[in-house]
Amino acid sequence: MSNRLDNAGHPGRVADDLRVNSWLVIPASELDERFSRSSGPGGQSVNTTDSRVELSFDIQRSPSLPGYARERALGRLATRLTDGVLTIAASRERSQLLNRLAARERLAAVLREAVAAPPNPRVATRPSRAARQRRVDDKRRHAQTKRNRRYQGGGAAD
């Protein structure tokens, strides 16, 4: 996993800049990390370590986002933003480092989806004449099968 190495290739340290996709890299100076005590697993050490991570990114005021990407992200993430700031919390792991990596990965995934180009509109199509004929033939065949299963009931009463 390349996120487990910093820019100099040292394991165990978080890379500074966050690569979202091929054209978008968020500088570390635009990311804000806050740490607090996690309510998740950890036993006795959960009360002494600040393993919960909140990673925030100010979409509205970020100079690294192009204008069209900012508008897309603000529109698509409107319900998740507070004053234009997107915050991701991670507290699943016992380790602060693993929670930091998880938060960075989730932030990158959310931003990647938010700034992606909109999908092409669906073009309505109609079934071909042969497809309509096959459907009608299948319906007739099914109806005939049902008719063949019916009880005829014309027995002698003598």
N, CA, C and O of each residue as an XYZ file, in Angstrom:
632
protein
N       0.838     -1.175      0.000
C       0.000      0.000      0.000
C       0.883      1.238      0.000
O       1.682      1.417      0.919
N       0.761      2.079     -0.987
C       1.657      3.213     -1.110
C       1.387      4.288     -0.058
O       2.282      5.085      0.225
N       0.183      4.343      0.536
C      -0.125      5.370      1.529
C       0.620      5.163      2.835
O       0.679      6.079      3.656
N       1.181      4.001      3.047
C       1.886      3.731      4.289
C       3.316      4.253      4.254
O       4.047      4.089      5.230
N       3.729      4.866      3.175
C       5.069      5.428      3.060
C       4.960      6.935      2.916
O       4.040      7.449      2.280
N       5.914      7.636      3.519
C       5.907      9.080      3.333
C       6.608      9.422      2.022
O       6.978      8.525      1.266
N       6.792     10.705      1.749
C       7.394     11.127      0.481
C       8.813     10.613      0.306
O       9.264     10.426     -0.824
N       9.530     10.378      1.415
C      10.891      9.865      1.325
C      10.909      8.337      1.326
O      11.985      7.742      1.251
N       9.752      7.691      1.408
C       9.666      6.237      1.370
C       9.836      5.567      2.714
O      10.108      4.367      2.773
N       9.680      6.318      3.806
C       9.821      5.724      5.131
C       8.512      5.084      5.559
O       7.464      5.728      5.497
N       8.550      3.816      5.996
C       7.319      3.174      6.459
C       6.902      3.718      7.827
O       7.736      4.192      8.598
N       5.613      3.642      8.113
C       5.111      4.023      9.425
C       4.773      5.497      9.564
O       4.231      5.900     10.593
N       5.071      6.306      8.572
C       4.714      7.716      8.615
C       3.718      8.003      7.505
O       3.768      7.383      6.443
N       2.826      8.930      7.748
C       1.794      9.254      6.775
C       2.374     10.207      5.730
O       3.077     11.158      6.071
N       2.077      9.945      4.461
C       2.537     10.824      3.389
C       1.943     12.208      3.582
O       0.817     12.342      4.060
N       2.690     13.232      3.214
C       2.245     14.598      3.439
C       1.050     14.963      2.573
O      -0.031     15.247      3.089
N       1.241     14.957      1.254
C       0.177     15.361      0.344
C      -0.770     14.196      0.091
O      -0.374     13.031      0.129
N      -2.026     14.536     -0.167
C      -3.048     13.513     -0.396
C      -3.383     13.469     -1.882
O      -3.924     14.429     -2.429
N      -3.063     12.358     -2.529
C      -3.379     12.183     -3.952
C      -4.805     11.655     -4.051
O      -5.113     10.572     -3.553
N      -5.676     12.435     -4.701
C      -7.077     12.065     -4.862
C      -7.263     11.272     -6.155
O      -7.878     10.206     -6.148
N      -6.738     11.785     -7.249
C      -6.781     11.089     -8.536
C      -5.576     11.541     -9.354
O      -4.639     12.118     -8.802
N      -5.588     11.290    -10.648
C      -4.408     11.580    -11.465
C      -4.108     13.076    -11.586
O      -2.963     13.447    -11.842
N      -5.101     13.933    -11.410
C      -4.873     15.368    -11.600
C      -5.062     16.200    -10.347
O      -4.827     17.408    -10.375
N      -5.482     15.585     -9.240
C      -5.750     16.356     -8.026
C      -4.923     15.839     -6.859
O      -5.039     14.680     -6.461
N      -4.087     16.718     -6.318
C      -3.296     16.419     -5.126
C      -3.570     17.532     -4.116
O      -3.393     18.714     -4.413
N      -4.002     17.139     -2.923
C      -4.290     18.105     -1.863
C      -3.023     18.262     -1.026
O      -2.557     17.282     -0.445
N      -2.449     19.472     -0.946
C      -1.254     19.671     -0.120
C      -1.572     19.448      1.361
O      -2.693     19.689      1.810
N      -0.589     18.993      2.096
C      -0.770     18.717      3.526
C      -1.181     19.980      4.283
O      -1.867     19.887      5.302
N      -0.778     21.147      3.808
C      -1.112     22.386      4.503
C      -2.614     22.681      4.482
O      -3.094     23.471      5.295
N      -3.362     22.061      3.565
C      -4.809     22.291      3.485
C      -5.613     21.260      4.281
O      -6.836     21.363      4.376
N      -4.933     20.278      4.845
C      -5.603     19.245      5.641
C      -5.428     19.560      7.116
O      -4.343     19.944      7.552
N      -6.492     19.397      7.878
C      -6.450     19.664      9.311
C      -6.803     18.368     10.038
O      -7.888     17.818      9.848
N      -5.877     17.883     10.874
C      -6.119     16.662     11.648
C      -6.300     17.026     13.112
O      -5.535     17.813     13.672
N      -7.334     16.435     13.730
C      -7.555     16.574     15.166
C      -7.651     15.182     15.750
O      -8.192     14.272     15.120
N      -7.129     15.014     16.950
C      -7.108     13.711     17.594
C      -7.881     13.775     18.902
O      -7.834     14.773     19.621
N      -8.595     12.689     19.199
C      -9.326     12.613     20.457
C      -9.389     11.157     20.884
O      -8.954     10.265     20.156
N      -9.920     10.929     22.039
C     -10.016      9.561     22.539
C     -11.136      8.826     21.823
O     -12.231      9.351     21.623
N     -10.831      7.619     21.452
C     -11.776      6.815     20.702
C     -12.672      6.029     21.642
O     -12.245      5.631     22.726
N     -13.910      5.805     21.230
C     -14.818      4.992     22.033
C     -14.807      3.544     21.574
O     -15.548      2.720     22.110
N     -13.979      3.224     20.593
C     -13.945      1.883     20.020
C     -13.098      0.926     20.829
O     -12.913      1.127     22.029
N     -12.570     -0.133     20.183
C     -11.799     -1.160     20.875
C     -10.478     -0.613     21.395
O      -9.989      0.412     20.920
N      -9.899     -1.310     22.382
C      -8.607     -0.880     22.880
C      -8.357     -1.274     24.319
O      -7.227     -1.176     24.796
N      -9.373     -1.711     25.014
C      -9.173     -2.152     26.398
C      -8.726     -1.007     27.281
O      -9.270      0.095     27.208
N      -7.719     -1.274     28.130
C      -7.262     -0.260     29.077
C      -6.628      0.937     28.383
O      -6.731      2.066     28.863
N      -5.972      0.692     27.252
C      -5.249      1.790     26.605
C      -6.185      2.777     25.912
O      -5.751      3.861     25.521
N      -7.471      2.420     25.752
C      -8.388      3.308     25.045
C      -8.582      4.618     25.799
O      -8.884      5.643     25.187
N      -8.412      4.599     27.118
C      -8.612      5.802     27.910
C      -7.381      6.694     27.950
O      -7.456      7.814     28.457
N      -6.248      6.229     27.428
C      -5.024      7.007     27.533
C      -4.493      7.486     26.192
O      -3.651      8.384     26.156
N      -4.962      6.910     25.084
C      -4.412      7.310     23.787
C      -5.467      8.051     22.971
O      -6.654      7.726     23.013
N      -5.010      9.040     22.239
C      -5.890      9.790     21.355
C      -5.842      9.145     19.981
O      -5.144      9.626     19.088
N      -6.588      8.048     19.809
C      -6.491      7.295     18.555
C      -7.558      7.697     17.537
O      -7.438      7.350     16.362
N      -8.595      8.418     17.956
C      -9.621      8.852     17.010
C      -9.089     10.037     16.210
O      -8.459     10.942     16.759
N      -9.354     10.016     14.898
C      -8.833     11.056     14.012
C      -9.990     11.730     13.294
O     -10.878     11.060     12.767
N      -9.977     13.050     13.274
C     -10.903     13.833     12.458
C     -10.066     14.590     11.440
O      -9.242     15.433     11.793
N     -10.294     14.275     10.169
C      -9.547     14.904      9.085
C     -10.490     15.859      8.363
O     -11.544     15.451      7.873
N     -10.104     17.139      8.300
C     -10.967     18.152      7.691
C     -10.286     18.768      6.480
O      -9.067     18.940      6.442
N     -11.119     19.097      5.485
C     -10.628     19.745      4.275
C     -11.634     20.812      3.881
O     -12.822     20.528      3.724
N     -11.155     22.050      3.720
C     -12.011     23.185      3.384
C     -12.170     23.255      1.865
O     -11.316     23.801      1.167
N     -13.257     22.703      1.372
C     -13.505     22.650     -0.066
C     -13.767     24.048     -0.621
O     -13.309     24.385     -1.713
N     -14.492     24.844      0.124
C     -14.918     26.159     -0.359
C     -13.751     27.126     -0.563
O     -13.776     27.938     -1.488
N     -12.734     27.045      0.288
C     -11.631     28.011      0.215
C     -10.319     27.401     -0.269
O      -9.279     28.053     -0.184
N     -10.341     26.181     -0.771
C      -9.112     25.504     -1.186
C      -8.575     26.056     -2.504
O      -9.292     26.075     -3.504
N      -7.313     26.508     -2.513
C      -6.729     26.977     -3.769
C      -6.307     25.831     -4.696
O      -6.053     26.061     -5.878
N      -6.229     24.610     -4.180
C      -5.776     23.496     -5.015
C      -6.893     22.900     -5.870
O      -6.625     22.124     -6.787
N      -8.134     23.256     -5.576
C      -9.255     22.748     -6.373
C      -9.567     23.710     -7.515
O      -9.761     24.901     -7.271
N      -9.618     23.225     -8.753
C     -10.068     24.091     -9.857
C     -11.531     24.492     -9.637
O     -12.261     23.807     -8.921
N     -11.947     25.573    -10.238
C     -13.297     26.102    -10.026
C     -14.396     25.109    -10.337
O     -15.340     24.967     -9.560
N     -14.286     24.407    -11.485
C     -15.350     23.462    -11.842
C     -15.410     22.308    -10.850
O     -16.497     21.820    -10.543
N     -14.253     21.859    -10.340
C     -14.231     20.755     -9.367
C     -14.809     21.220     -8.034
O     -15.507     20.461     -7.362
N     -14.519     22.465     -7.650
C     -15.057     23.000     -6.402
C     -16.580     23.063     -6.467
O     -17.259     22.660     -5.523
N     -17.124     23.571     -7.590
C     -18.578     23.661     -7.734
C     -19.223     22.285     -7.684
O     -20.247     22.096     -7.028
N     -18.616     21.315     -8.388
C     -19.127     19.943     -8.377
C     -19.138     19.375     -6.966
O     -20.139     18.812     -6.521
N     -18.016     19.526     -6.266
C     -17.889     18.967     -4.913
C     -18.857     19.645     -3.946
O     -19.490     18.974     -3.131
N     -18.975     20.968     -4.032
C     -19.896     21.675     -3.137
C     -21.336     21.233     -3.381
O     -22.114     21.090     -2.438
N     -21.687     21.018     -4.646
C     -23.054     20.586     -4.956
C     -23.331     19.164     -4.500
O     -24.378     18.886     -3.915
N     -22.393     18.263     -4.766
C     -22.620     16.847     -4.450
C     -22.470     16.539     -2.970
O     -23.081     15.591     -2.478
N     -21.672     17.318     -2.248
C     -21.429     17.042     -0.834
C     -22.134     18.039      0.083
O     -21.790     18.148      1.260
N     -23.105     18.756     -0.442
C     -23.762     19.825      0.322
C     -24.284     19.346      1.674
O     -24.204     20.085      2.656
N     -24.813     18.131      1.746
C     -25.387     17.657      3.003
C     -24.319     17.243      4.016
O     -24.615     17.105      5.203
N     -23.082     17.046      3.560
C     -22.008     16.602      4.464
C     -21.096     17.741      4.896
O     -20.197     17.532      5.710
N     -21.308     18.933      4.371
C     -20.395     20.045      4.644
C     -20.911     20.927      5.773
O     -22.116     21.080      5.972
N     -19.962     21.499      6.503
C     -20.265     22.510      7.505
C     -19.448     23.741      7.139
O     -18.225     23.731      7.276
N     -20.094     24.785      6.683
C     -19.424     26.011      6.219
C     -18.384     25.702      5.148
O     -17.311     26.306      5.136
N     -18.688     24.775      4.255
C     -17.788     24.437      3.166
C     -16.655     23.513      3.544
O     -15.758     23.284      2.733
N     -16.668     22.965      4.772
C     -15.595     22.095      5.252
C     -16.119     20.661      5.348
O     -17.157     20.408      5.960
N     -15.393     19.735      4.738
C     -15.711     18.310      4.800
C     -14.864     17.681      5.895
O     -13.644     17.845      5.903
N     -15.495     16.961      6.822
C     -14.780     16.314      7.928
C     -15.040     14.823      7.884
O     -16.186     14.383      7.795
N     -13.963     14.045      7.947
C     -14.025     12.593      7.979
C     -13.475     12.147      9.324
O     -12.395     12.584      9.720
N     -14.196     11.287     10.033
C     -13.737     10.762     11.320
C     -13.419      9.280     11.166
O     -14.136      8.546     10.486
N     -12.338      8.853     11.807
C     -11.946      7.443     11.784
C     -11.546      7.038     13.194
O     -10.676      7.655     13.809
N     -12.196      5.990     13.700
C     -11.866      5.515     15.050
C     -11.962      4.002     15.162
O     -12.028      3.472     16.271
N     -11.972      3.304     14.051
C     -12.163      1.864     14.070
C     -10.943      1.122     14.610
O     -11.084      0.113     15.302
N      -9.742      1.622     14.296
C      -8.515      0.927     14.688
C      -8.039      1.385     16.059
O      -8.437      2.446     16.541
N      -7.180      0.576     16.685
C      -6.605      0.955     17.963
C      -5.466      1.942     17.781
O      -5.171      2.736     18.675
N      -4.837      1.891     16.638
C      -3.657      2.703     16.376
C      -4.046      4.045     15.748
O      -4.887      4.104     14.851
N      -3.420      5.116     16.234
C      -3.676      6.427     15.656
C      -3.210      6.478     14.205
O      -3.875      7.075     13.358
N      -2.075      5.857     13.919
C      -1.537      5.856     12.557
C      -2.508      5.178     11.592
O      -2.766      5.697     10.506
N      -3.051      4.014     11.983
C      -3.992      3.322     11.103
C      -5.265      4.122     10.913
O      -5.841      4.119      9.825
N      -5.713      4.810     11.958
C      -6.893      5.662     11.824
C      -6.598      6.866     10.926
O      -7.464      7.302     10.167
N      -5.386      7.398     11.011
C      -5.012      8.515     10.123
C      -5.027      8.059      8.669
O      -5.538      8.762      7.797
N      -4.465      6.882      8.411
C      -4.450      6.350      7.047
C      -5.865      6.078      6.548
O      -6.193      6.376      5.399
N      -6.697      5.512      7.413
C      -8.084      5.217      7.025
C      -8.837      6.503      6.703
O      -9.591      6.553      5.731
N      -8.639      7.546      7.514
C      -9.324      8.822      7.279
C      -8.864      9.433      5.958
O      -9.679      9.971      5.208
N      -7.566      9.356      5.667
C      -7.038      9.912      4.425
C      -7.597      9.150      3.221
O      -7.967      9.761      2.218
N      -7.658      7.829      3.316
C      -8.196      7.027      2.213
C      -9.668      7.348      1.973
O     -10.102      7.469      0.828
N     -10.435      7.487      3.056
C     -11.863      7.793      2.906
C     -12.075      9.198      2.353
O     -12.966      9.412      1.532
N     -11.261     10.160      2.798
C     -11.369     11.518      2.267
C     -11.059     11.519      0.775
O     -11.765     12.158     -0.005
N     -10.009     10.808      0.375
C      -9.655     10.736     -1.046
C     -10.779     10.104     -1.856
O     -11.091     10.570     -2.952
N     -11.392      9.042     -1.324
C     -12.477      8.371     -2.046
C     -13.693      9.282     -2.189
O     -14.309      9.331     -3.254
N     -14.043     10.005     -1.123
C     -15.202     10.907     -1.170
C     -14.945     12.038     -2.168
O     -15.824     12.387     -2.956
N     -13.743     12.606     -2.129
C     -13.425     13.689     -3.058
C     -13.344     13.194     -4.494
O     -13.776     13.885     -5.416
N     -12.790     11.991     -4.689
C     -12.688     11.418     -6.045
C     -14.073     11.290     -6.667
O     -14.275     11.616     -7.837
N     -15.012     10.815     -5.877
C     -16.378     10.660     -6.385
C     -17.056     12.016     -6.583
O     -17.833     12.193     -7.522
N     -16.762     12.967     -5.700
C     -17.427     14.271     -5.765
C     -16.965     15.106     -6.953
O     -17.755     15.870     -7.507
N     -15.703     14.976     -7.356
C     -15.200     15.808     -8.450
C     -15.222     15.077     -9.797
O     -14.809     15.640    -10.810
N     -15.694     13.843     -9.814
C     -15.744     13.075    -11.065
C     -16.725     13.716    -12.039
O     -17.695     14.359    -11.638
N     -16.453     13.529    -13.314
C     -17.336     14.066    -14.344
C     -18.700     13.393    -14.243
O     -18.775     12.209    -13.915
N     -19.774     14.122    -14.516
C     -21.095     13.504    -14.442
C     -21.222     12.418    -15.510
O     -20.627     12.531    -16.582
N     -21.990     11.370    -15.224
C     -22.139     10.295    -16.209
C     -22.889     10.786    -17.440
O     -23.673     11.733    -17.370
N     -22.636     10.131    -18.563
C     -23.345     10.487    -19.788
C     -24.832     10.222    -19.611
O     -25.210      9.228    -18.992
N     -25.680     11.094    -20.143
C     -27.120     10.858    -19.998
C     -27.541      9.595    -20.740
O     -26.977      9.257    -21.781
N     -28.529      8.908    -20.199
C     -29.019      7.688    -20.815
C     -29.830      8.044    -22.049
O     -30.669      8.945    -22.030
N     -29.559      7.316    -23.114
C     -30.306      7.522    -24.350
C     -31.393      6.456    -24.404
O     -31.105      5.260    -24.374
N     -32.632      6.898    -24.484
C     -33.739      5.959    -24.512
C     -33.711      5.156    -25.804
O     -33.520      5.712    -26.885
N     -33.903      3.851    -25.689
C     -33.930      2.986    -26.871
C     -35.230      2.210    -26.881
O     -35.908      2.096    -25.859
N     -35.577      1.672    -28.052
C     -36.787      0.868    -28.169
C     -36.395     -0.542    -28.545
O     -35.399     -0.741    -29.240
N     -37.168     -1.536    -28.095
C     -36.852     -2.911    -28.477
C     -37.069     -3.114    -29.978
O     -37.955     -2.503    -30.575
N     -36.258     -3.970    -30.569
C     -36.371     -4.228    -32.006
C     -37.647     -5.020    -32.287
O     -38.283     -5.552    -31.376
N     -38.002     -5.082    -33.563
C     -39.197     -5.838    -33.950
C     -39.032     -7.323    -33.594
O     -39.972     -7.963    -33.122
N     -37.834     -7.857    -33.824
C     -37.581     -9.271    -33.506
C     -37.705     -9.520    -32.004
O     -38.227    -10.556    -31.592
N     -37.230     -8.575    -31.175
C     -37.337     -8.742    -29.723
C     -38.793     -8.712    -29.284
O     -39.191     -9.489    -28.416
N     -39.595     -7.825    -29.871
C     -41.031     -7.784    -29.537
C     -41.708     -9.073    -29.956
O     -42.555     -9.590    -29.226
N     -41.347     -9.610    -31.131
C     -41.939    -10.864    -31.612
C     -41.569    -12.023    -30.687
O     -42.420    -12.858    -30.379
N     -40.308    -12.086    -30.238
C     -39.883    -13.143    -29.314
C     -40.674    -13.074    -28.022
O     -41.065    -14.106    -27.477
N     -40.916    -11.852    -27.521
C     -41.678    -11.686    -26.281
C     -43.100    -12.209    -26.452
O     -43.615    -12.908    -25.579
N     -43.731    -11.875    -27.567
C     -45.105    -12.331    -27.823
C     -45.133    -13.846    -27.967
O     -46.028    -14.505    -27.438
N     -44.151    -14.405    -28.685
C     -44.101    -15.859    -28.858
C     -43.917    -16.562    -27.518
O     -44.549    -17.588    -27.264
N     -43.059    -16.020    -26.660
C     -42.854    -16.613    -25.333
C     -44.130    -16.559    -24.507
O     -44.443    -17.502    -23.780
N     -44.865    -15.460    -24.616
C     -46.125    -15.346    -23.874
C     -47.130    -16.389    -24.365
O     -47.829    -17.015    -23.568
N     -47.193    -16.566    -25.678
C     -48.129    -17.562    -26.223
C     -47.753    -18.966    -25.768
O     -48.615    -19.757    -25.385
N     -46.436    -19.271    -25.813
C     -45.962    -20.595    -25.401
C     -46.272    -20.837    -23.928
O     -46.689    -21.933    -23.553
N     -46.073    -19.820    -23.091
C     -46.347    -19.958    -21.666
C     -47.849    -20.158    -21.415
O     -48.240    -20.977    -20.584
N     -48.680    -19.408    -22.136
C     -50.136    -19.549    -21.985
C     -50.591    -20.941    -22.408
O     -51.460    -21.534    -21.769
N     -49.999    -21.466    -23.490
C     -50.361    -22.806    -23.946
C     -49.949    -23.848    -22.909
O     -50.690    -24.802    -22.669
N     -48.789    -23.683    -22.297
C     -48.344    -24.607    -21.241
C     -49.339    -24.589    -20.095
O     -49.692    -25.646    -19.572
N     -49.800    -23.413    -19.696
C     -50.779    -23.309    -18.605
C     -52.103    -23.976    -18.991
O     -52.716    -24.664    -18.175
N     -52.546    -23.765    -20.254
C     -53.799    -24.393    -20.709
C     -53.690    -25.908    -20.686
O     -54.650    -26.595    -20.337
N     -52.534    -26.430    -21.053
C     -52.330    -27.879    -21.077
C     -52.367    -28.490    -19.677
O     -52.646    -29.680    -19.531
N     -52.097    -27.712    -18.677
C     -52.100    -28.227    -17.297
C     -53.485    -28.217    -16.679
O     -53.684    -28.802    -15.615
N     -54.434    -27.577    -17.311
C     -55.784    -27.464    -16.731
C     -56.450    -28.831    -16.650
O     -56.210    -29.718    -17.469
N     -57.288    -28.966    -15.642
C     -58.070    -30.173    -15.473
C     -59.235    -30.149    -16.454
O     -59.993    -29.179    -16.495
N     -59.383    -31.212    -17.248
C     -60.426    -31.220    -18.278
C     -61.802    -31.524    -17.668
O     -62.794    -30.902    -18.050
N     -61.869    -32.462    -16.737
C     -63.087    -32.721    -15.964
C     -64.269    -33.291    -16.734
O     -65.386    -33.142    -16.238
N     -64.143    -33.911    -17.860
C     -65.290    -34.429    -18.618
C     -65.501    -35.933    -18.421
O     -65.792    -36.630    -19.393
N     -65.365    -36.452    -17.212
C     -65.496    -37.905    -16.965
C     -66.940    -38.367    -16.908
O     -67.835    -37.544    -16.717
N     -67.204    -39.708    -17.076
C     -68.554    -40.300    -17.045
C     -69.045    -40.392    -15.603
O     -68.275    -40.704    -14.695
N     -70.334    -40.118    -15.401
C     -70.917    -40.131    -14.060
C     -71.761    -41.364    -13.844
O     -72.550    -41.379    -12.899
N     -71.650    -42.387    -14.643
C     -72.481    -43.600    -14.523
C     -72.035    -44.502    -13.457
O     -72.639    -45.554    -13.246
